[in-house]
Amino acid sequence: MVQQQLEMVFDIDVIDTQFEKLAESVLGQCVPQVMLKLKRILLNQSLANTCME
């Protein structure tokens, strides 16, 4: 269970990094605030999903 959670967090980090690079190249400097909100949403969703399992 813990290992599964760690793998999920790692996957989110990888996806997050890729998304951040993409967003920066597309949107330029208005990205950081949007990214912070999106990260919170993604993190909350993933935590909710692991708790449900």
mmCIF entry with sequence, helices, sheets and N, C-alpha, C, O atoms, coordinates in Angstrom:
data_MODEL
# 
_entry.id   MODEL 
# 
_entity.id                         1 
_entity.type                       polymer 
_entity.pdbx_number_of_molecules   1 
# 
_entity_poly.entity_id                      1 
_entity_poly.type                           'polypeptide(L)' 
_entity_poly.nstd_linkage                   no 
_entity_poly.nstd_monomer                   no 
_entity_poly.pdbx_seq_one_letter_code       MVQQQLEMVFDIDVIDTQFEKLAESVLGQCVPQVMLKLKRILLNQSLANTCME 
_entity_poly.pdbx_seq_one_letter_code_can   MVQQQLEMVFDIDVIDTQFEKLAESVLGQCVPQVMLKLKRILLNQSLANTCME 
_entity_poly.pdbx_strand_id                 A 
# 
loop_
_entity_poly_seq.entity_id 
_entity_poly_seq.num 
_entity_poly_seq.mon_id 
_entity_poly_seq.hetero 
1 1  MET n 
1 2  VAL n 
1 3  GLN n 
1 4  GLN n 
1 5  GLN n 
1 6  LEU n 
1 7  GLU n 
1 8  MET n 
1 9  VAL n 
1 10 PHE n 
1 11 ASP n 
1 12 ILE n 
1 13 ASP n 
1 14 VAL n 
1 15 ILE n 
1 16 ASP n 
1 17 THR n 
1 18 GLN n 
1 19 PHE n 
1 20 GLU n 
1 21 LYS n 
1 22 LEU n 
1 23 ALA n 
1 24 GLU n 
1 25 SER n 
1 26 VAL n 
1 27 LEU n 
1 28 GLY n 
1 29 GLN n 
1 30 CYS n 
1 31 VAL n 
1 32 PRO n 
1 33 GLN n 
1 34 VAL n 
1 35 MET n 
1 36 LEU n 
1 37 LYS n 
1 38 LEU n 
1 39 LYS n 
1 40 ARG n 
1 41 ILE n 
1 42 LEU n 
1 43 LEU n 
1 44 ASN n 
1 45 GLN n 
1 46 SER n 
1 47 LEU n 
1 48 ALA n 
1 49 ASN n 
1 50 THR n 
1 51 CYS n 
1 52 MET n 
1 53 GLU n 
# 
_struct_asym.id          A 
_struct_asym.entity_id   1 
# 
loop_
_struct_conf.conf_type_id 
_struct_conf.id 
_struct_conf.pdbx_PDB_helix_id 
_struct_conf.beg_label_comp_id 
_struct_conf.beg_label_asym_id 
_struct_conf.beg_label_seq_id 
_struct_conf.pdbx_beg_PDB_ins_code 
_struct_conf.end_label_comp_id 
_struct_conf.end_label_asym_id 
_struct_conf.end_label_seq_id 
_struct_conf.pdbx_end_PDB_ins_code 
_struct_conf.beg_auth_comp_id 
_struct_conf.beg_auth_asym_id 
_struct_conf.beg_auth_seq_id 
_struct_conf.end_auth_comp_id 
_struct_conf.end_auth_asym_id 
_struct_conf.end_auth_seq_id 
_struct_conf.pdbx_PDB_helix_class 
_struct_conf.details 
_struct_conf.pdbx_PDB_helix_length 
HELX_P HELX_P1 AA1 VAL A 2  ? LEU A 27 ? VAL A 2  LEU A 27 1 ? 26 
HELX_P HELX_P2 AA2 GLY A 28 ? CYS A 30 ? GLY A 28 CYS A 30 5 ? 3  
HELX_P HELX_P3 AA3 VAL A 31 ? MET A 52 ? VAL A 31 MET A 52 1 ? 22 
# 
_struct_conf_type.id          HELX_P 
_struct_conf_type.criteria    ? 
_struct_conf_type.reference   ? 
# 
loop_
_atom_site.group_PDB 
_atom_site.id 
_atom_site.type_symbol 
_atom_site.label_atom_id 
_atom_site.label_alt_id 
_atom_site.label_comp_id 
_atom_site.label_asym_id 
_atom_site.label_entity_id 
_atom_site.label_seq_id 
_atom_site.pdbx_PDB_ins_code 
_atom_site.Cartn_x 
_atom_site.Cartn_y 
_atom_site.Cartn_z 
_atom_site.occupancy 
_atom_site.B_iso_or_equiv 
_atom_site.pdbx_formal_charge 
_atom_site.auth_seq_id 
_atom_site.auth_comp_id 
_atom_site.auth_asym_id 
_atom_site.auth_atom_id 
_atom_site.pdbx_PDB_model_num 
ATOM 1   N N  . MET A 1 1  ? 0.831   -1.205 0.000   1.00 0.00 ? 1  MET A N  1 
ATOM 2   C CA . MET A 1 1  ? 0.000   0.000  0.000   1.00 0.00 ? 1  MET A CA 1 
ATOM 3   C C  . MET A 1 1  ? 0.869   1.260  0.000   1.00 0.00 ? 1  MET A C  1 
ATOM 4   O O  . MET A 1 1  ? 0.667   2.160  -0.816  1.00 0.00 ? 1  MET A O  1 
ATOM 5   N N  . VAL A 1 2  ? 1.833   1.319  0.915   1.00 0.00 ? 2  VAL A N  1 
ATOM 6   C CA . VAL A 1 2  ? 2.713   2.491  0.980   1.00 0.00 ? 2  VAL A CA 1 
ATOM 7   C C  . VAL A 1 2  ? 3.522   2.612  -0.303  1.00 0.00 ? 2  VAL A C  1 
ATOM 8   O O  . VAL A 1 2  ? 3.684   3.704  -0.848  1.00 0.00 ? 2  VAL A O  1 
ATOM 9   N N  . GLN A 1 3  ? 4.031   1.470  -0.781  1.00 0.00 ? 3  GLN A N  1 
ATOM 10  C CA . GLN A 1 3  ? 4.816   1.504  -2.015  1.00 0.00 ? 3  GLN A CA 1 
ATOM 11  C C  . GLN A 1 3  ? 3.958   1.995  -3.175  1.00 0.00 ? 3  GLN A C  1 
ATOM 12  O O  . GLN A 1 3  ? 4.422   2.767  -4.015  1.00 0.00 ? 3  GLN A O  1 
ATOM 13  N N  . GLN A 1 4  ? 2.722   1.551  -3.218  1.00 0.00 ? 4  GLN A N  1 
ATOM 14  C CA . GLN A 1 4  ? 1.809   1.992  -4.274  1.00 0.00 ? 4  GLN A CA 1 
ATOM 15  C C  . GLN A 1 4  ? 1.615   3.508  -4.205  1.00 0.00 ? 4  GLN A C  1 
ATOM 16  O O  . GLN A 1 4  ? 1.597   4.181  -5.235  1.00 0.00 ? 4  GLN A O  1 
ATOM 17  N N  . GLN A 1 5  ? 1.471   4.034  -3.005  1.00 0.00 ? 5  GLN A N  1 
ATOM 18  C CA . GLN A 1 5  ? 1.316   5.480  -2.847  1.00 0.00 ? 5  GLN A CA 1 
ATOM 19  C C  . GLN A 1 5  ? 2.568   6.208  -3.318  1.00 0.00 ? 5  GLN A C  1 
ATOM 20  O O  . GLN A 1 5  ? 2.473   7.239  -3.983  1.00 0.00 ? 5  GLN A O  1 
ATOM 21  N N  . LEU A 1 6  ? 3.733   5.681  -2.978  1.00 0.00 ? 6  LEU A N  1 
ATOM 22  C CA . LEU A 1 6  ? 4.978   6.301  -3.409  1.00 0.00 ? 6  LEU A CA 1 
ATOM 23  C C  . LEU A 1 6  ? 5.083   6.293  -4.928  1.00 0.00 ? 6  LEU A C  1 
ATOM 24  O O  . LEU A 1 6  ? 5.500   7.282  -5.530  1.00 0.00 ? 6  LEU A O  1 
ATOM 25  N N  . GLU A 1 7  ? 4.704   5.176  -5.548  1.00 0.00 ? 7  GLU A N  1 
ATOM 26  C CA . GLU A 1 7  ? 4.737   5.101  -7.003  1.00 0.00 ? 7  GLU A CA 1 
ATOM 27  C C  . GLU A 1 7  ? 3.795   6.135  -7.607  1.00 0.00 ? 7  GLU A C  1 
ATOM 28  O O  . GLU A 1 7  ? 4.126   6.780  -8.602  1.00 0.00 ? 7  GLU A O  1 
ATOM 29  N N  . MET A 1 8  ? 2.634   6.286  -7.010  1.00 0.00 ? 8  MET A N  1 
ATOM 30  C CA . MET A 1 8  ? 1.686   7.281  -7.513  1.00 0.00 ? 8  MET A CA 1 
ATOM 31  C C  . MET A 1 8  ? 2.255   8.685  -7.408  1.00 0.00 ? 8  MET A C  1 
ATOM 32  O O  . MET A 1 8  ? 2.134   9.481  -8.339  1.00 0.00 ? 8  MET A O  1 
ATOM 33  N N  . VAL A 1 9  ? 2.872   8.988  -6.279  1.00 0.00 ? 9  VAL A N  1 
ATOM 34  C CA . VAL A 1 9  ? 3.466   10.312 -6.093  1.00 0.00 ? 9  VAL A CA 1 
ATOM 35  C C  . VAL A 1 9  ? 4.560   10.533 -7.122  1.00 0.00 ? 9  VAL A C  1 
ATOM 36  O O  . VAL A 1 9  ? 4.668   11.617 -7.695  1.00 0.00 ? 9  VAL A O  1 
ATOM 37  N N  . PHE A 1 10 ? 5.378   9.504  -7.360  1.00 0.00 ? 10 PHE A N  1 
ATOM 38  C CA . PHE A 1 10 ? 6.444   9.623  -8.348  1.00 0.00 ? 10 PHE A CA 1 
ATOM 39  C C  . PHE A 1 10 ? 5.860   9.880  -9.731  1.00 0.00 ? 10 PHE A C  1 
ATOM 40  O O  . PHE A 1 10 ? 6.334   10.754 -10.458 1.00 0.00 ? 10 PHE A O  1 
ATOM 41  N N  . ASP A 1 11 ? 4.831   9.117  -10.095 1.00 0.00 ? 11 ASP A N  1 
ATOM 42  C CA . ASP A 1 11 ? 4.187   9.310  -11.396 1.00 0.00 ? 11 ASP A CA 1 
ATOM 43  C C  . ASP A 1 11 ? 3.652   10.727 -11.529 1.00 0.00 ? 11 ASP A C  1 
ATOM 44  O O  . ASP A 1 11 ? 3.792   11.356 -12.578 1.00 0.00 ? 11 ASP A O  1 
ATOM 45  N N  . ILE A 1 12 ? 3.042   11.223 -10.465 1.00 0.00 ? 12 ILE A N  1 
ATOM 46  C CA . ILE A 1 12 ? 2.508   12.583 -10.498 1.00 0.00 ? 12 ILE A CA 1 
ATOM 47  C C  . ILE A 1 12 ? 3.642   13.583 -10.690 1.00 0.00 ? 12 ILE A C  1 
ATOM 48  O O  . ILE A 1 12 ? 3.495   14.549 -11.439 1.00 0.00 ? 12 ILE A O  1 
ATOM 49  N N  . ASP A 1 13 ? 4.773   13.360 -10.020 1.00 0.00 ? 13 ASP A N  1 
ATOM 50  C CA . ASP A 1 13 ? 5.921   14.251 -10.192 1.00 0.00 ? 13 ASP A CA 1 
ATOM 51  C C  . ASP A 1 13 ? 6.385   14.281 -11.637 1.00 0.00 ? 13 ASP A C  1 
ATOM 52  O O  . ASP A 1 13 ? 6.658   15.349 -12.186 1.00 0.00 ? 13 ASP A O  1 
ATOM 53  N N  . VAL A 1 14 ? 6.473   13.111 -12.253 1.00 0.00 ? 14 VAL A N  1 
ATOM 54  C CA . VAL A 1 14 ? 6.921   13.032 -13.647 1.00 0.00 ? 14 VAL A CA 1 
ATOM 55  C C  . VAL A 1 14 ? 5.934   13.764 -14.548 1.00 0.00 ? 14 VAL A C  1 
ATOM 56  O O  . VAL A 1 14 ? 6.330   14.582 -15.378 1.00 0.00 ? 14 VAL A O  1 
ATOM 57  N N  . ILE A 1 15 ? 4.659   13.468 -14.381 1.00 0.00 ? 15 ILE A N  1 
ATOM 58  C CA . ILE A 1 15 ? 3.618   14.122 -15.186 1.00 0.00 ? 15 ILE A CA 1 
ATOM 59  C C  . ILE A 1 15 ? 3.652   15.627 -14.945 1.00 0.00 ? 15 ILE A C  1 
ATOM 60  O O  . ILE A 1 15 ? 3.555   16.421 -15.880 1.00 0.00 ? 15 ILE A O  1 
ATOM 61  N N  . ASP A 1 16 ? 3.789   16.001 -13.687 1.00 0.00 ? 16 ASP A N  1 
ATOM 62  C CA . ASP A 1 16 ? 3.816   17.398 -13.289 1.00 0.00 ? 16 ASP A CA 1 
ATOM 63  C C  . ASP A 1 16 ? 4.947   18.138 -13.982 1.00 0.00 ? 16 ASP A C  1 
ATOM 64  O O  . ASP A 1 16 ? 4.746   19.234 -14.506 1.00 0.00 ? 16 ASP A O  1 
ATOM 65  N N  . THR A 1 17 ? 6.138   17.545 -13.988 1.00 0.00 ? 17 THR A N  1 
ATOM 66  C CA . THR A 1 17 ? 7.301   18.165 -14.612 1.00 0.00 ? 17 THR A CA 1 
ATOM 67  C C  . THR A 1 17 ? 7.074   18.350 -16.102 1.00 0.00 ? 17 THR A C  1 
ATOM 68  O O  . THR A 1 17 ? 7.347   19.417 -16.652 1.00 0.00 ? 17 THR A O  1 
ATOM 69  N N  . GLN A 1 18 ? 6.572   17.306 -16.754 1.00 0.00 ? 18 GLN A N  1 
ATOM 70  C CA . GLN A 1 18 ? 6.300   17.391 -18.187 1.00 0.00 ? 18 GLN A CA 1 
ATOM 71  C C  . GLN A 1 18 ? 5.267   18.474 -18.478 1.00 0.00 ? 18 GLN A C  1 
ATOM 72  O O  . GLN A 1 18 ? 5.424   19.270 -19.405 1.00 0.00 ? 18 GLN A O  1 
ATOM 73  N N  . PHE A 1 19 ? 4.214   18.489 -17.674 1.00 0.00 ? 19 PHE A N  1 
ATOM 74  C CA . PHE A 1 19 ? 3.152   19.471 -17.882 1.00 0.00 ? 19 PHE A CA 1 
ATOM 75  C C  . PHE A 1 19 ? 3.683   20.884 -17.678 1.00 0.00 ? 19 PHE A C  1 
ATOM 76  O O  . PHE A 1 19 ? 3.341   21.802 -18.423 1.00 0.00 ? 19 PHE A O  1 
ATOM 77  N N  . GLU A 1 20 ? 4.520   21.045 -16.664 1.00 0.00 ? 20 GLU A N  1 
ATOM 78  C CA . GLU A 1 20 ? 5.077   22.362 -16.369 1.00 0.00 ? 20 GLU A CA 1 
ATOM 79  C C  . GLU A 1 20 ? 5.916   22.867 -17.540 1.00 0.00 ? 20 GLU A C  1 
ATOM 80  O O  . GLU A 1 20 ? 5.812   24.031 -17.927 1.00 0.00 ? 20 GLU A O  1 
ATOM 81  N N  . LYS A 1 21 ? 6.746   21.991 -18.101 1.00 0.00 ? 21 LYS A N  1 
ATOM 82  C CA . LYS A 1 21 ? 7.561   22.377 -19.259 1.00 0.00 ? 21 LYS A CA 1 
ATOM 83  C C  . LYS A 1 21 ? 6.673   22.790 -20.424 1.00 0.00 ? 21 LYS A C  1 
ATOM 84  O O  . LYS A 1 21 ? 6.912   23.809 -21.072 1.00 0.00 ? 21 LYS A O  1 
ATOM 85  N N  . LEU A 1 22 ? 5.645   21.987 -20.683 1.00 0.00 ? 22 LEU A N  1 
ATOM 86  C CA . LEU A 1 22 ? 4.710   22.286 -21.765 1.00 0.00 ? 22 LEU A CA 1 
ATOM 87  C C  . LEU A 1 22 ? 4.011   23.618 -21.521 1.00 0.00 ? 22 LEU A C  1 
ATOM 88  O O  . LEU A 1 22 ? 3.935   24.466 -22.410 1.00 0.00 ? 22 LEU A O  1 
ATOM 89  N N  . ALA A 1 23 ? 3.503   23.786 -20.307 1.00 0.00 ? 23 ALA A N  1 
ATOM 90  C CA . ALA A 1 23 ? 2.763   25.005 -19.976 1.00 0.00 ? 23 ALA A CA 1 
ATOM 91  C C  . ALA A 1 23 ? 3.656   26.235 -20.095 1.00 0.00 ? 23 ALA A C  1 
ATOM 92  O O  . ALA A 1 23 ? 3.220   27.274 -20.591 1.00 0.00 ? 23 ALA A O  1 
ATOM 93  N N  . GLU A 1 24 ? 4.892   26.126 -19.646 1.00 0.00 ? 24 GLU A N  1 
ATOM 94  C CA . GLU A 1 24 ? 5.813   27.260 -19.724 1.00 0.00 ? 24 GLU A CA 1 
ATOM 95  C C  . GLU A 1 24 ? 6.074   27.637 -21.172 1.00 0.00 ? 24 GLU A C  1 
ATOM 96  O O  . GLU A 1 24 ? 6.101   28.819 -21.514 1.00 0.00 ? 24 GLU A O  1 
ATOM 97  N N  . SER A 1 25 ? 6.266   26.633 -22.024 1.00 0.00 ? 25 SER A N  1 
ATOM 98  C CA . SER A 1 25 ? 6.560   26.941 -23.417 1.00 0.00 ? 25 SER A CA 1 
ATOM 99  C C  . SER A 1 25 ? 5.343   27.546 -24.115 1.00 0.00 ? 25 SER A C  1 
ATOM 100 O O  . SER A 1 25 ? 5.488   28.372 -25.016 1.00 0.00 ? 25 SER A O  1 
ATOM 101 N N  . VAL A 1 26 ? 4.151   27.137 -23.700 1.00 0.00 ? 26 VAL A N  1 
ATOM 102 C CA . VAL A 1 26 ? 2.936   27.643 -24.347 1.00 0.00 ? 26 VAL A CA 1 
ATOM 103 C C  . VAL A 1 26 ? 2.524   29.000 -23.780 1.00 0.00 ? 26 VAL A C  1 
ATOM 104 O O  . VAL A 1 26 ? 2.193   29.914 -24.534 1.00 0.00 ? 26 VAL A O  1 
ATOM 105 N N  . LEU A 1 27 ? 2.545   29.129 -22.468 1.00 0.00 ? 27 LEU A N  1 
ATOM 106 C CA . LEU A 1 27 ? 1.942   30.295 -21.830 1.00 0.00 ? 27 LEU A CA 1 
ATOM 107 C C  . LEU A 1 27 ? 2.936   31.343 -21.353 1.00 0.00 ? 27 LEU A C  1 
ATOM 108 O O  . LEU A 1 27 ? 2.558   32.482 -21.079 1.00 0.00 ? 27 LEU A O  1 
ATOM 109 N N  . GLY A 1 28 ? 4.191   30.967 -21.255 1.00 0.00 ? 28 GLY A N  1 
ATOM 110 C CA . GLY A 1 28 ? 5.163   31.940 -20.786 1.00 0.00 ? 28 GLY A CA 1 
ATOM 111 C C  . GLY A 1 28 ? 5.086   32.184 -19.290 1.00 0.00 ? 28 GLY A C  1 
ATOM 112 O O  . GLY A 1 28 ? 5.129   31.241 -18.500 1.00 0.00 ? 28 GLY A O  1 
ATOM 113 N N  . GLN A 1 29 ? 4.975   33.433 -18.903 1.00 0.00 ? 29 GLN A N  1 
ATOM 114 C CA . GLN A 1 29 ? 5.171   33.784 -17.490 1.00 0.00 ? 29 GLN A CA 1 
ATOM 115 C C  . GLN A 1 29 ? 3.930   33.714 -16.619 1.00 0.00 ? 29 GLN A C  1 
ATOM 116 O O  . GLN A 1 29 ? 4.045   33.825 -15.398 1.00 0.00 ? 29 GLN A O  1 
ATOM 117 N N  . CYS A 1 30 ? 2.742   33.534 -17.198 1.00 0.00 ? 30 CYS A N  1 
ATOM 118 C CA . CYS A 1 30 ? 1.535   33.505 -16.357 1.00 0.00 ? 30 CYS A CA 1 
ATOM 119 C C  . CYS A 1 30 ? 1.303   32.117 -15.763 1.00 0.00 ? 30 CYS A C  1 
ATOM 120 O O  . CYS A 1 30 ? 0.268   31.873 -15.143 1.00 0.00 ? 30 CYS A O  1 
ATOM 121 N N  . VAL A 1 31 ? 2.252   31.216 -15.949 1.00 0.00 ? 31 VAL A N  1 
ATOM 122 C CA . VAL A 1 31 ? 2.086   29.822 -15.542 1.00 0.00 ? 31 VAL A CA 1 
ATOM 123 C C  . VAL A 1 31 ? 2.115   29.585 -14.023 1.00 0.00 ? 31 VAL A C  1 
ATOM 124 O O  . VAL A 1 31 ? 1.267   28.839 -13.533 1.00 0.00 ? 31 VAL A O  1 
ATOM 125 N N  . PRO A 1 32 ? 3.031   30.170 -13.257 1.00 0.00 ? 32 PRO A N  1 
ATOM 126 C CA . PRO A 1 32 ? 3.210   29.732 -11.858 1.00 0.00 ? 32 PRO A CA 1 
ATOM 127 C C  . PRO A 1 32 ? 1.938   29.667 -11.022 1.00 0.00 ? 32 PRO A C  1 
ATOM 128 O O  . PRO A 1 32 ? 1.724   28.676 -10.323 1.00 0.00 ? 32 PRO A O  1 
ATOM 129 N N  . GLN A 1 33 ? 1.083   30.696 -11.071 1.00 0.00 ? 33 GLN A N  1 
ATOM 130 C CA . GLN A 1 33 ? -0.146  30.665 -10.263 1.00 0.00 ? 33 GLN A CA 1 
ATOM 131 C C  . GLN A 1 33 ? -1.068  29.540 -10.699 1.00 0.00 ? 33 GLN A C  1 
ATOM 132 O O  . GLN A 1 33 ? -1.640  28.836 -9.867  1.00 0.00 ? 33 GLN A O  1 
ATOM 133 N N  . VAL A 1 34 ? -1.208  29.376 -12.005 1.00 0.00 ? 34 VAL A N  1 
ATOM 134 C CA . VAL A 1 34 ? -2.057  28.309 -12.536 1.00 0.00 ? 34 VAL A CA 1 
ATOM 135 C C  . VAL A 1 34 ? -1.499  26.959 -12.101 1.00 0.00 ? 34 VAL A C  1 
ATOM 136 O O  . VAL A 1 34 ? -2.251  26.073 -11.696 1.00 0.00 ? 34 VAL A O  1 
ATOM 137 N N  . MET A 1 35 ? -0.186  26.804 -12.184 1.00 0.00 ? 35 MET A N  1 
ATOM 138 C CA . MET A 1 35 ? 0.447   25.533 -11.817 1.00 0.00 ? 35 MET A CA 1 
ATOM 139 C C  . MET A 1 35 ? 0.219   25.221 -10.346 1.00 0.00 ? 35 MET A C  1 
ATOM 140 O O  . MET A 1 35 ? -0.063  24.076 -9.993  1.00 0.00 ? 35 MET A O  1 
ATOM 141 N N  . LEU A 1 36 ? 0.336   26.217 -9.496  1.00 0.00 ? 36 LEU A N  1 
ATOM 142 C CA . LEU A 1 36 ? 0.128   25.980 -8.063  1.00 0.00 ? 36 LEU A CA 1 
ATOM 143 C C  . LEU A 1 36 ? -1.284  25.484 -7.797  1.00 0.00 ? 36 LEU A C  1 
ATOM 144 O O  . LEU A 1 36 ? -1.486  24.543 -7.030  1.00 0.00 ? 36 LEU A O  1 
ATOM 145 N N  . LYS A 1 37 ? -2.262  26.123 -8.437  1.00 0.00 ? 37 LYS A N  1 
ATOM 146 C CA . LYS A 1 37 ? -3.648  25.693 -8.243  1.00 0.00 ? 37 LYS A CA 1 
ATOM 147 C C  . LYS A 1 37 ? -3.842  24.288 -8.775  1.00 0.00 ? 37 LYS A C  1 
ATOM 148 O O  . LYS A 1 37 ? -4.490  23.458 -8.138  1.00 0.00 ? 37 LYS A O  1 
ATOM 149 N N  . LEU A 1 38 ? -3.279  24.022 -9.946  1.00 0.00 ? 38 LEU A N  1 
ATOM 150 C CA . LEU A 1 38 ? -3.432  22.706 -10.571 1.00 0.00 ? 38 LEU A CA 1 
ATOM 151 C C  . LEU A 1 38 ? -2.764  21.628 -9.720  1.00 0.00 ? 38 LEU A C  1 
ATOM 152 O O  . LEU A 1 38 ? -3.316  20.542 -9.542  1.00 0.00 ? 38 LEU A O  1 
ATOM 153 N N  . LYS A 1 39 ? -1.584  21.928 -9.199  1.00 0.00 ? 39 LYS A N  1 
ATOM 154 C CA . LYS A 1 39 ? -0.880  20.963 -8.344  1.00 0.00 ? 39 LYS A CA 1 
ATOM 155 C C  . LYS A 1 39 ? -1.721  20.617 -7.122  1.00 0.00 ? 39 LYS A C  1 
ATOM 156 O O  . LYS A 1 39 ? -1.823  19.451 -6.740  1.00 0.00 ? 39 LYS A O  1 
ATOM 157 N N  . ARG A 1 40 ? -2.317  21.624 -6.517  1.00 0.00 ? 40 ARG A N  1 
ATOM 158 C CA . ARG A 1 40 ? -3.155  21.370 -5.342  1.00 0.00 ? 40 ARG A CA 1 
ATOM 159 C C  . ARG A 1 40 ? -4.325  20.472 -5.699  1.00 0.00 ? 40 ARG A C  1 
ATOM 160 O O  . ARG A 1 40 ? -4.655  19.544 -4.961  1.00 0.00 ? 40 ARG A O  1 
ATOM 161 N N  . ILE A 1 41 ? -4.952  20.753 -6.838  1.00 0.00 ? 41 ILE A N  1 
ATOM 162 C CA . ILE A 1 41 ? -6.100  19.946 -7.270  1.00 0.00 ? 41 ILE A CA 1 
ATOM 163 C C  . ILE A 1 41 ? -5.655  18.513 -7.528  1.00 0.00 ? 41 ILE A C  1 
ATOM 164 O O  . ILE A 1 41 ? -6.290  17.568 -7.061  1.00 0.00 ? 41 ILE A O  1 
ATOM 165 N N  . LEU A 1 42 ? -4.557  18.350 -8.277  1.00 0.00 ? 42 LEU A N  1 
ATOM 166 C CA . LEU A 1 42 ? -4.064  17.009 -8.604  1.00 0.00 ? 42 LEU A CA 1 
ATOM 167 C C  . LEU A 1 42 ? -3.692  16.247 -7.342  1.00 0.00 ? 42 LEU A C  1 
ATOM 168 O O  . LEU A 1 42 ? -4.024  15.070 -7.196  1.00 0.00 ? 42 LEU A O  1 
ATOM 169 N N  . LEU A 1 43 ? -3.004  16.920 -6.433  1.00 0.00 ? 43 LEU A N  1 
ATOM 170 C CA . LEU A 1 43 ? -2.569  16.272 -5.205  1.00 0.00 ? 43 LEU A CA 1 
ATOM 171 C C  . LEU A 1 43 ? -3.774  15.857 -4.363  1.00 0.00 ? 43 LEU A C  1 
ATOM 172 O O  . LEU A 1 43 ? -3.824  14.742 -3.845  1.00 0.00 ? 43 LEU A O  1 
ATOM 173 N N  . ASN A 1 44 ? -4.730  16.752 -4.234  1.00 0.00 ? 44 ASN A N  1 
ATOM 174 C CA . ASN A 1 44 ? -5.936  16.431 -3.467  1.00 0.00 ? 44 ASN A CA 1 
ATOM 175 C C  . ASN A 1 44 ? -6.677  15.262 -4.082  1.00 0.00 ? 44 ASN A C  1 
ATOM 176 O O  . ASN A 1 44 ? -7.164  14.390 -3.361  1.00 0.00 ? 44 ASN A O  1 
ATOM 177 N N  . GLN A 1 45 ? -6.771  15.229 -5.402  1.00 0.00 ? 45 GLN A N  1 
ATOM 178 C CA . GLN A 1 45 ? -7.460  14.133 -6.083  1.00 0.00 ? 45 GLN A CA 1 
ATOM 179 C C  . GLN A 1 45 ? -6.729  12.823 -5.860  1.00 0.00 ? 45 GLN A C  1 
ATOM 180 O O  . GLN A 1 45 ? -7.351  11.808 -5.547  1.00 0.00 ? 45 GLN A O  1 
ATOM 181 N N  . SER A 1 46 ? -5.417  12.836 -6.019  1.00 0.00 ? 46 SER A N  1 
ATOM 182 C CA . SER A 1 46 ? -4.663  11.587 -5.877  1.00 0.00 ? 46 SER A CA 1 
ATOM 183 C C  . SER A 1 46 ? -4.724  11.082 -4.439  1.00 0.00 ? 46 SER A C  1 
ATOM 184 O O  . SER A 1 46 ? -4.822  9.876  -4.212  1.00 0.00 ? 46 SER A O  1 
ATOM 185 N N  . LEU A 1 47 ? -4.668  11.986 -3.470  1.00 0.00 ? 47 LEU A N  1 
ATOM 186 C CA . LEU A 1 47 ? -4.779  11.577 -2.072  1.00 0.00 ? 47 LEU A CA 1 
ATOM 187 C C  . LEU A 1 47 ? -6.164  11.010 -1.795  1.00 0.00 ? 47 LEU A C  1 
ATOM 188 O O  . LEU A 1 47 ? -6.298  10.005 -1.096  1.00 0.00 ? 47 LEU A O  1 
ATOM 189 N N  . ALA A 1 48 ? -7.192  11.649 -2.339  1.00 0.00 ? 48 ALA A N  1 
ATOM 190 C CA . ALA A 1 48 ? -8.558  11.159 -2.152  1.00 0.00 ? 48 ALA A CA 1 
ATOM 191 C C  . ALA A 1 48 ? -8.697  9.772  -2.771  1.00 0.00 ? 48 ALA A C  1 
ATOM 192 O O  . ALA A 1 48 ? -9.321  8.884  -2.190  1.00 0.00 ? 48 ALA A O  1 
ATOM 193 N N  . ASN A 1 49 ? -8.118  9.593  -3.944  1.00 0.00 ? 49 ASN A N  1 
ATOM 194 C CA . ASN A 1 49 ? -8.217  8.299  -4.626  1.00 0.00 ? 49 ASN A CA 1 
ATOM 195 C C  . ASN A 1 49 ? -7.522  7.196  -3.842  1.00 0.00 ? 49 ASN A C  1 
ATOM 196 O O  . ASN A 1 49 ? -8.052  6.090  -3.742  1.00 0.00 ? 49 ASN A O  1 
ATOM 197 N N  . THR A 1 50 ? -6.340  7.474  -3.280  1.00 0.00 ? 50 THR A N  1 
ATOM 198 C CA . THR A 1 50 ? -5.631  6.431  -2.541  1.00 0.00 ? 50 THR A CA 1 
ATOM 199 C C  . THR A 1 50 ? -6.354  6.114  -1.241  1.00 0.00 ? 50 THR A C  1 
ATOM 200 O O  . THR A 1 50 ? -6.338  4.968  -0.791  1.00 0.00 ? 50 THR A O  1 
ATOM 201 N N  . CYS A 1 51 ? -6.979  7.096  -0.640  1.00 0.00 ? 51 CYS A N  1 
ATOM 202 C CA . CYS A 1 51 ? -7.724  6.846  0.600   1.00 0.00 ? 51 CYS A CA 1 
ATOM 203 C C  . CYS A 1 51 ? -8.952  5.981  0.337   1.00 0.00 ? 51 CYS A C  1 
ATOM 204 O O  . CYS A 1 51 ? -9.363  5.205  1.200   1.00 0.00 ? 51 CYS A O  1 
ATOM 205 N N  . MET A 1 52 ? -9.534  6.111  -0.844  1.00 0.00 ? 52 MET A N  1 
ATOM 206 C CA . MET A 1 52 ? -10.746 5.366  -1.181  1.00 0.00 ? 52 MET A CA 1 
ATOM 207 C C  . MET A 1 52 ? -10.444 3.888  -1.402  1.00 0.00 ? 52 MET A C  1 
ATOM 208 O O  . MET A 1 52 ? -11.312 3.041  -1.190  1.00 0.00 ? 52 MET A O  1 
ATOM 209 N N  . GLU A 1 53 ? -9.213  3.568  -1.831  1.00 0.00 ? 53 GLU A N  1 
ATOM 210 C CA . GLU A 1 53 ? -8.886  2.180  -2.190  1.00 0.00 ? 53 GLU A CA 1 
ATOM 211 C C  . GLU A 1 53 ? -8.857  1.267  -0.974  1.00 0.00 ? 53 GLU A C  1 
ATOM 212 O O  . GLU A 1 53 ? -8.598  0.071  -1.107  1.00 0.00 ? 53 GLU A O  1 
# 
